[in-house]
Amino acid sequence: MIYTVTLNPSLDYVVSVADFRLGRTNRTGSEELLLGGKGINVSIVLQNLGIPSTALGFVAGFTGDEVVRRLEAYGIRNGLIRLEDGLTRINVKLRSMEGTEINAQGPMISDEKFRQLLGKLQVLDGQDTLFLSGSIPPAMPDDTYQKIMESLCGRDVQTVVDASGNLLLHALSYRPFLVKPNHHELGGIFGTEITHRQQAVPYARMLRERGAQNVLVSFAGEGAVLAAADGNIYDAPAPKGEVVNGVGAGDAMVAGFMAGWMEKHDYMHAFYMGIAAGSASAFSEQMADRKTIGDLYDRLAAGR
């Protein structure tokens, strides 16, 4: 079974404004409300590929009710824990202004509720895969993912960590199967600027030396690099296409990679599935669907 953890899910209010002006009343050209949170994005792409998963994390208030409703409408199993106080956050994303977002903080998560989450994870074993994705609420410590992985020691659970900074670094000693920093996050860890794929290779290998089994480094429209557990380096550009949505492409890449790995246990296949899924999300209004992923995979495999 596959489980995804999103400690701070959201509803994403995505709007476009043709001529945004500060200090003025602006009117949207389009708007939509989407499920948000990196782990939830992973669950959506897996579902689109026909792979079931259970979404874990926390929700609160009427916005949390809507997250649960939409999650269940996708057919994703709901394992979210309800908080008595606060509201699941609403994030505002301006589609017409690349990279412009207003992300809310999210509700407080008590130690008791966190222990409840750890209790849910105690059913996992060597047949299960756990995705730990994204940021955490501000009040939670940056060793949160480390604590989750520590609670699973000895169970042979396959873990995937898609996080940045100390959240990622603290988890490495527990030998996650896959970590996926983007090139900015990888550079931030080592105090350098990484601008092209080959430049990322020695730093990806350093993360492997620190404990990660596989390191997948995304470069947005420039493709990705994989430092794999078999000792090989896999490097490929992204397929060409019109980028219409930058939200969730990295999450789709993680989902695609793991879907490919579980299908064939072949690193090249998993790598191409990851790039195809990430690109499919970038080229689509919402998260990647199976047909688009398949079409882009075929282009990658054919070297186009």
Order of alpha helices (4+ residues) and beta strands (2+ residues): beta-beta-beta-alpha-beta-alpha-beta-beta-beta-alpha-beta-alpha-beta-alpha-beta-alpha-alpha-beta-beta-beta-alpha-alpha-alpha
